[in-house]
Amino acid sequence: MAQSPSRSDRPPIQQLQTVADLLEKPALSRLYAHILQHGPITVSELVNELGIPQGTAYDYMQNLQAAGLVEKTRKQRPYEYDAESIALTLSTDKETQTITPALIAAVARRDEDEDIDVYIERHGLDGLAVALKYAYEYVDGTVNHRIAARELDLSPLEAEIILQALEPVVSEYADAVV
């Protein structure tokens, strides 16, 4: 089951494809997360602040806008865009996982943070989503790295590394529900 409120007329499966692209393309994730945190924002500002090519920025904006994840907030040029928060819940027979802005922001750091990249390679996006939940508890002091290691079936060192790598995401999305 997948749920996410949408402002577009795009069918849910096509919206799911855009969310899947967010999880597969760290540059797209970075753009979405930046708009969510700093919007409304123009494409020119995104190009300058993120250092991405202008053509890529416009392509990404078009995809996000078509999926209803980004909308124009200013109708005249230069256009400004703001992002809608994602809360997409996926369920299988055995598990349920929610794709949140914090998870997308963590994926966005994959190109910049080798620890997150290695963790995703070893444990997948589902593993990252679970580690992110423990990172919130780690930051608020209710869980230490040894408890997280035991629960995530990791070595204490690997748990400490991923929890510290996710700490900036948790700080940015402190008010988010994971």
C-alpha positions in Angstrom: 0.0 0.0 0.0 1.3 3.4 -0.9 -0.1 6.7 0.5 0.9 10.2 -0.2 -1.3 13.3 -0.6 -0.8 14.8 -4.0 -1.6 18.1 -5.6 -1.1 16.8 -9.1 -3.4 14.8 -11.5 -0.6 12.4 -12.1 -1.6 8.7 -11.3 -0.2 7.3 -8.1 2.1 4.8 -9.8 3.7 7.5 -11.8 4.2 9.5 -8.6 5.7 6.4 -7.1 8.2 6.3 -10.0 9.3 9.9 -9.2 9.8 9.0 -5.5 11.8 5.9 -6.6 13.9 8.3 -8.7 14.5 10.4 -5.6 15.9 7.4 -3.8 18.0 6.3 -6.8 19.5 9.7 -7.8 21.3 11.5 -5.0 21.5 14.7 -7.1 17.7 14.8 -7.5 17.2 14.0 -3.8 19.6 16.9 -2.9 17.6 19.3 -5.1 14.3 18.2 -3.6 15.6 18.3 0.0 17.1 21.8 -0.6 13.8 23.1 -1.9 11.9 21.6 1.0 14.3 23.2 3.5 14.9 26.6 1.7 11.9 27.1 -0.5 10.3 29.0 -2.1 13.3 29.2 -4.3 14.1 29.9 -8.0 15.9 27.6 -10.4 18.8 30.1 -10.7 19.2 30.1 -6.9 19.3 26.2 -6.9 21.9 26.2 -9.7 24.1 28.7 -7.7 23.6 27.1 -4.3 23.9 23.5 -5.3 26.3 23.9 -8.2 24.3 21.8 -10.6 23.9 22.4 -14.3 21.0 24.7 -15.3 19.6 22.1 -17.7 19.6 19.4 -15.1 17.9 21.7 -12.6 15.1 22.5 -15.0 14.7 18.8 -15.9 14.5 17.8 -12.3 12.1 20.6 -11.5 9.8 19.5 -14.3 9.8 15.9 -13.0 9.1 17.0 -9.4 6.4 19.4 -10.5 4.7 16.8 -12.7 4.7 14.4 -9.7 3.1 17.1 -7.5 6.1 17.2 -5.1 7.1 20.7 -6.2 4.8 23.6 -7.2 5.2 27.1 -8.5 4.5 29.6 -5.8 5.1 32.6 -8.0 3.3 32.8 -11.4 5.6 35.3 -13.1 9.3 35.1 -13.9 11.5 34.3 -12.2 9.3 31.4 -11.0 9.7 30.3 -7.4 9.1 26.8 -6.3 8.3 25.1 -3.0 8.3 21.4 -2.2 5.5 19.3 -0.6 6.6 17.0 2.2 6.6 13.3 1.3 5.1 10.7 3.5 4.8 7.6 1.3 4.1 4.4 3.1 5.0 1.1 1.4 3.7 -2.2 2.7 4.5 -5.8 1.9 3.1 -8.9 3.6 5.8 -8.7 6.3 7.0 -5.1 6.5 6.0 -1.5 6.3 8.3 1.3 5.5 7.7 5.1 5.2 9.6 7.3 2.8 10.1 10.6 4.5 11.9 13.8 3.7 14.6 12.9 6.2 15.2 9.6 4.3 15.4 11.5 1.0 17.8 14.0 2.6 20.0 11.1 3.9 20.1 9.6 0.3 20.9 13.1 -1.0 24.1 13.0 1.2 25.2 9.7 -0.5 27.5 11.4 -3.0 29.1 13.6 -0.3 29.3 11.1 2.6 31.1 7.9 2.0 29.8 6.4 5.2 26.2 6.7 4.0 27.1 5.4 0.6 28.8 2.3 2.1 25.9 1.7 4.4 23.4 1.8 1.6 25.6 -0.6 -0.4 25.7 -3.0 2.5 22.2 -2.7 3.9 20.1 -1.1 1.2 17.6 1.7 1.5 15.4 -0.2 3.9 18.4 -0.6 6.2 19.1 3.1 5.9 15.5 3.9 6.8 15.7 1.8 10.0 19.1 3.3 10.9 17.6 6.7 10.5 14.9 5.9 13.1 17.7 4.9 15.5 19.6 8.1 14.7 16.7 10.1 16.0 16.8 8.2 19.2 20.6 8.4 19.3 20.5 12.2 19.0 17.9 12.6 21.7 19.9 10.4 24.0 17.4 7.5 24.4 19.6 5.0 22.5 23.4 4.6 22.4 25.4 3.1 19.6 25.7 -0.2 21.3 21.9 -0.6 21.6 21.5 0.5 18.0 24.2 -2.0 17.0 22.4 -4.8 18.7 19.0 -3.9 17.2 20.4 -3.3 13.7 22.6 -6.4 13.9 25.8 -4.3 13.3 29.1 -4.1 14.9 29.3 -1.2 17.5 31.8 0.6 15.2 29.5 0.4 12.2 26.5 1.6 14.2 28.5 4.5 15.6 29.7 5.5 12.1 26.2 5.5 10.5 24.6 7.2 13.5 27.1 10.0 13.3 26.7 10.3 9.6 23.0 10.6 10.0 23.2 13.1 12.8 23.1 16.2 10.5 20.0 14.9 8.8 18.3 14.3 12.1 19.2 17.9 13.1 17.8 19.3 9.9 14.6 17.3 10.2 14.2 17.3 14.0 10.5 18.1 13.8 9.8 15.4 11.2 8.0 12.2 12.1 9.9 9.1 11.0 
